[in-house]
């Protein structure tokens, strides 16, 4: 299974198989900062990359709008 997860420390979304997520959690200094937000069984890589790019784009825009205030 492939997943997209959010890292609250780096404020970015990441994609990989569930084993990569587990590895990222084990290497993290703050494991509770990593949260799975989507799971994919048989999604195309192109679709997943599009979703990931859009999530990170929205996240960047949200951060910029918060900085203005």
C-alpha distance (Angstrom), angle and dihedral (degrees) to the residues before:
residue distance angle dihedral
X1 . . .
X2 3.81 . .
X3 3.78 123.7 .
X4 3.77 142.0 -170.5
X5 3.76 113.6 -142.1
X6 3.78 135.1 -176.0
X7 3.77 122.6 -133.5
X8 3.80 110.0 -153.6
X9 3.81 91.3 -165.3
X10 3.83 95.6 56.0
X11 3.82 92.1 28.6
X12 3.79 92.4 -135.1
X13 3.79 140.9 110.8
X14 3.80 122.0 -117.9
X15 3.79 134.6 -168.1
X16 3.77 132.4 -149.5
X17 3.77 145.4 112.9
X18 3.78 118.6 -62.0
X19 3.81 89.8 -100.8
X20 3.81 90.1 57.7
X21 3.79 89.5 50.9
X22 3.80 91.2 51.4
X23 3.81 89.2 48.9
X24 3.82 91.1 50.1
X25 3.81 90.1 50.4
X26 3.80 92.1 49.7
X27 3.83 91.9 49.5
X28 3.79 94.2 45.2
X29 3.75 120.8 103.0
X30 3.80 86.4 -147.5
X31 3.84 109.2 36.3
X32 3.80 93.0 178.4
X33 3.82 88.2 63.9
X34 3.82 91.5 73.3
X35 3.81 116.2 79.7
X36 3.80 128.0 175.4
X37 3.80 109.7 -128.6
X38 3.84 102.0 172.2
X39 3.79 137.5 20.3
X40 3.80 125.2 -156.6
X41 3.78 127.8 -167.2
X42 3.78 104.0 176.0
X43 3.80 106.5 -2.0
X44 3.77 119.7 142.8
X45 3.78 116.8 -106.6
X46 3.80 89.6 -122.4
X47 3.81 92.2 56.6
X48 3.78 92.7 47.3
X49 3.81 92.2 48.7
X50 3.80 90.2 50.2
X51 3.82 91.6 51.3
X52 3.81 91.2 46.0
X53 3.81 92.6 49.3
X54 3.80 92.0 48.6
X55 3.81 92.7 49.0
X56 3.80 91.6 51.5
X57 3.82 91.8 45.0
X58 3.80 92.5 52.5
X59 3.78 90.1 45.4
X60 3.83 91.5 53.3
X61 3.81 91.5 48.6
X62 3.79 91.2 49.2
X63 3.80 91.2 51.6
X64 3.82 91.4 50.2
X65 3.80 92.0 49.6
X66 3.81 90.8 51.0
X67 3.82 90.7 50.6
X68 3.83 90.1 56.7
X69 3.78 92.1 60.6
